[in-house]
Amino acid sequence: MPVMVISSDEDPLIPLPAQIEITRLAPNAVLRVIEGAGHWPQLEKPDELKALVADFMRPDWAPFAPPASRRLQRPQRHGQNL
């Protein structure tokens, strides 16, 4: 089952390096970073959070499929890989 970890680059409680490690430990996990948000991205950047969740829920979102059958390429952070 795919898992999406949503992180904020300014979270003082769970820093980004810890969230990267959480993502590495979870099978089939991807990390998405909301820039300019702290620990409450649902309040600080609600539109960005909604877009991430809506995209993740799309039936054609397949980040773990083999590259030949992958329809969508997803950047980790606005075009940058973590």
C-alpha positions, 0 to 999 in steps of 0.5 A: 500500500502506498504511503505519503509522508507530508512534511514542512520544511520549517516544522520545529517539532519534527525536523525534515531530516527526521521525516526523511528517515521516517519515509525511508523506514516505511515501505512504499513511502514517498515524502512531500515537503510543503515549503514555508510551513511549520508543524500545522500545514493544514492551517498554514498552507491548506491549499497546498496540502489539499492539492498533495492529498488530491493528487495522491488519491488519483487512481493513475498515481503510480510512483512505485510502478516500473519506470516503463509503465509509470505514467506520472513522474513526481518531484519530491520538492518542486522539481528537486529530489531529496 
